[in-house]
Amino acid sequence: MTYTQPKRGKLRKHVIYLLGKGEKCLEQNLKTEIKATYTNLPEAVLNSAIDTLLLELDESRIVKLEANHQITLTEVGQTEYRSIIAQQELKKRKRTQKSDMKQKEQEIERKKAASRYFHEELKLQLGELARLLGKTWKQEHELVRGGSMILDLIWYGKRYEISHAFEVQHRGDWRDAIYRLHAIGKRHRHCKLFVVAYDEKEIRRIQQQLMEALDTSTKVLRASQVQDWVSILGEVPKKFRPKVISTINSIAKNKVQDPTTVLSKLPQNLHSPVLVLGIINSGTGGASVGLS
């Protein structure tokens, strides 16, 4: 069987690296350490390659071969050793940077995936809420032909007119969402406009900006409110849902001093969830009002 010689450049770096770790090294110890790396080569082939290389390095004054079989790196050899170490550090930094970049990309993609999931999940919940209220709904409503401006979700009222428009805000610029809502509001004057958001800080920021802009047509709705409405209304018989909505809105608007007066027309088992929703939805800047 014919064996190939070890790559000279690789073997040279290996020898200089091992010698650079100590001031002196016995030739036999050097060969033993190198054998641990080149396990696929016969000992005779490897020893011959090392002996040849050491003689070349000695002639180049990179190493000094002493009579007692000790090998020492010269000043020239030490310089080459430091160069090898510097190259290794550079490769290590590049691998670390590449790994960090990959982790960042994975984290960004994870957040994007989570954002897409929450976005789509909330749109489905808004659609379910429309169904519970006896309305039809549509996702991805095209405001401009060609898809350059798309609204997240709309509800239809009587005569198939657009009655409610929703923009789900989860990352991205909320001003773009407001712009799209205003665009549909100009075409459908009686359409109720809602921004639905998750983050409490963002909700307060949007509410503040709307107040400063004297925008009373756009309401901010919490994602948790939508979930609460779907959860409660899903347990309410269909014939009672309009009254439940009206009652909750009255409580949320603080129109009634004594909630029990508006609850009297509902079955006893619905009093508690209606009161809970009314209290939850109160103090939200009117966000819960107008869904019915």
LOPA-348715 format. One record per residue (C-alpha): x, y, z; residue in three letters. Coordinates in steps of 0.1 Angstrom, whole numbers, padded with zeros to 4 digits, always signed. Last residue first. Example, Ala and Ser with C-alpha at 12.3 -4.5 7.8 and 13.67 -1.06 7.14 Angstrom:
residues 2
+0137-0011+0071SER +0123-0045+0078ALA 
END
This chain:
residues 292
-0716+0458+0186SER -0679+0467+0187LEU -0686+0504+0193GLY -0670+0509+0227VAL -0642+0487+0239SER -0615+0513+0232ALA -0634+0541+0248GLY -0602+0555+0263GLY -0595+0522+0281THR -0609+0533+0315GLY -0636+0506+0314SER -0629+0475+0294ASN -0619+0453+0323ILE -0648+0466+0345ILE -0674+0459+0318GLY -0658+0425+0310LEU -0660+0415+0347VAL -0696+0428+0350LEU -0706+0408+0319VAL -0688+0377+0332PRO -0707+0379+0366SER -0742+0387+0353HIS -0744+0360+0327LEU -0755+0332+0351ASN -0785+0354+0362GLN -0800+0356+0328PRO -0800+0391+0313LEU -0827+0418+0315LYS -0817+0427+0351SER -0781+0434+0341LEU -0787+0469+0331VAL -0801+0479+0365THR -0775+0458+0383THR -0748+0480+0368PRO -0757+0509+0392ASP -0744+0543+0382GLN -0748+0536+0345VAL -0731+0554+0316LYS -0697+0546+0328ASN -0686+0540+0292LYS -0674+0505+0301ALA -0707+0497+0320ILE -0728+0508+0290SER -0705+0489+0266ASN -0708+0458+0286ILE -0746+0460+0286THR -0748+0466+0249SER -0725+0437+0242ILE -0745+0414+0265VAL -0778+0426+0250LYS -0766+0418+0215PRO -0752+0384+0227ARG -0784+0372+0244PHE -0800+0355+0213LYS -0767+0337+0205LYS -0763+0320+0238PRO -0733+0332+0258VAL -0703+0309+0263GLU -0684+0320+0232GLY -0692+0356+0242LEU -0670+0352+0273ILE -0639+0338+0256SER -0642+0359+0225VAL -0646+0391+0245TRP -0617+0383+0268ASP -0594+0375+0239GLN -0603+0407+0222VAL -0597+0426+0255GLN -0563+0409+0258SER -0552+0422+0224ALA -0559+0457+0238ARG -0580+0481+0216LEU -0570+0516+0207VAL -0597+0537+0191LYS -0595+0559+0160THR -0623+0585+0153SER -0614+0608+0182THR -0582+0621+0167ASP -0574+0653+0185LEU -0538+0650+0173ALA -0526+0652+0210GLU -0552+0626+0219MET -0541+0603+0191LEU -0505+0607+0202GLN -0513+0599+0238GLN -0534+0568+0229GLN -0506+0556+0206ILE -0480+0560+0234ARG -0502+0543+0260ARG -0508+0513+0237ILE -0471+0512+0229GLU -0462+0510+0266LYS -0489+0483+0271GLU -0476+0461+0243ASP -0502+0439+0226TYR -0520+0463+0201ALA -0553+0465+0182VAL -0558+0497+0164VAL -0595+0503+0157PHE -0616+0523+0133LEU -0654+0524+0132LYS -0668+0528+0097CYS -0696+0553+0094HIS -0676+0576+0070ARG -0666+0548+0047HIS -0643+0562+0021ARG -0625+0586+0044LYS -0624+0560+0071GLY -0606+0536+0048ILE -0577+0560+0044ALA -0578+0569+0081HIS -0573+0533+0090LEU -0544+0530+0066ARG -0527+0561+0080TYR -0533+0548+0116ILE -0515+0515+0107ALA -0486+0534+0091ASP -0483+0555+0123ARG -0480+0522+0143TRP -0446+0517+0128ASP -0436+0480+0128GLY -0438+0456+0157ARG -0472+0441+0167HIS -0500+0465+0157GLN -0531+0447+0144VAL -0551+0471+0122GLU -0589+0468+0124PHE -0617+0483+0104ALA -0654+0481+0114HIS -0687+0488+0095SER -0678+0480+0059ILE -0711+0478+0040GLU -0725+0445+0032TYR -0761+0458+0032ARG -0759+0457+0070LYS -0725+0454+0086GLY -0693+0441+0073TYR -0661+0436+0094TRP -0627+0444+0082ILE -0592+0430+0088LEU -0555+0437+0083ASP -0558+0466+0059LEU -0537+0464+0027ILE -0520+0493+0008MET -0497+0485-0021SER -0517+0453-0029GLY -0521+0459-0066GLY -0553+0478-0063ARG -0553+0501-0033VAL -0573+0496-0001LEU -0570+0458-0003GLU -0586+0441+0027HIS -0562+0415+0041GLU -0587+0396+0062GLN -0625+0396+0057LYS -0654+0396+0081TRP -0691+0387+0083THR -0711+0398+0113LYS -0733+0378+0137GLY -0716+0391+0169LEU -0700+0357+0175LEU -0688+0356+0139ARG -0672+0390+0143ALA -0655+0379+0175LEU -0642+0348+0156GLU -0627+0371+0129GLY -0611+0393+0156LEU -0597+0361+0171GLN -0583+0351+0136LEU -0567+0385+0133LYS -0551+0380+0167LEU -0536+0346+0157GLU -0522+0361+0124GLU -0504+0389+0142HIS -0493+0367+0171PHE -0478+0342+0147TYR -0462+0368+0125ARG -0446+0384+0155SER -0434+0351+0168ALA -0419+0343+0134ALA -0403+0377+0133LYS -0389+0372+0168LYS -0375+0338+0159ARG -0360+0353+0127GLU -0343+0380+0147ILE -0330+0355+0172GLU -0318+0332+0144GLN -0300+0361+0128GLU -0285+0371+0161LYS -0273+0335+0167GLN -0258+0334+0132LYS -0240+0367+0138MET -0227+0354+0171ASP -0214+0322+0154SER -0198+0341+0126LYS -0182+0365+0151GLN -0169+0336+0171THR -0156+0318+0140ARG -0139+0351+0129LYS -0125+0356+0163ARG -0111+0320+0163LYS -0096+0325+0129LYS -0079+0357+0140LEU -0066+0340+0171GLU -0052+0311+0151GLN -0035+0335+0127GLN -0020+0354+0156ALA -0007+0321+0171ILE +0009+0312+0138ILE +0026+0347+0135SER +0039+0343+0171ARG +0054+0310+0161TYR +0070+0326+0130GLU +0086+0352+0152THR +0098+0325+0176GLN +0113+0306+0147GLY +0133+0337+0137VAL +0145+0341+0173GLU +0155+0304+0173THR +0132+0276+0183LEU +0150+0248+0202THR +0152+0211+0195ILE +0169+0186+0218GLN +0184+0154+0205HIS +0214+0157+0228ASN +0236+0171+0200ALA +0213+0201+0194GLU +0191+0209+0164LEU +0184+0246+0163LYS +0151+0258+0148VAL +0142+0285+0124ILE +0178+0288+0112ARG +0168+0280+0076SER +0193+0250+0077GLU +0177+0239+0110ASP +0142+0242+0095LEU +0152+0221+0065GLU +0168+0195+0088LEU +0136+0195+0109LEU +0114+0190+0079LEU +0134+0160+0066THR +0133+0143+0101ASP +0095+0150+0104ILE +0088+0135+0070ALA +0109+0104+0078SER +0092+0100+0111ASN +0058+0102+0095LEU +0066+0075+0069VAL +0082+0052+0095ALA +0053+0056+0119GLU +0027+0046+0093PRO +0001+0074+0085LEU -0036+0074+0096ASN -0028+0085+0131THR -0014+0118+0120TYR -0026+0139+0150THR -0013+0116+0178ALA +0018+0110+0158LYS +0027+0147+0162ILE +0028+0144+0199GLU +0051+0114+0198THR +0074+0130+0172LYS +0079+0160+0195LEU +0086+0138+0225ASN +0113+0119+0205GLN +0130+0151+0193GLU +0132+0164+0229LEU +0117+0199+0233CYS +0132+0232+0244LYS +0118+0266+0254GLU +0082+0254+0254GLY +0050+0262+0236LYS +0069+0274+0206GLY +0082+0239+0198LEU +0046+0225+0195LEU +0036+0255+0173TYR +0067+0252+0151ILE +0061+0215+0145VAL +0024+0219+0137HIS +0031+0248+0114LYS +0057+0228+0095ARG +0033+0198+0093LEU +0006+0219+0078LYS +0029+0234+0053GLY +0044+0200+0044ARG +0011+0182+0039LYS +0017+0147+0052PRO +0032+0123+0027GLN +0010+0099+0009THR +0010+0062+0017TYR +0013+0035-0009THR +0000+0000+0000MET 
END
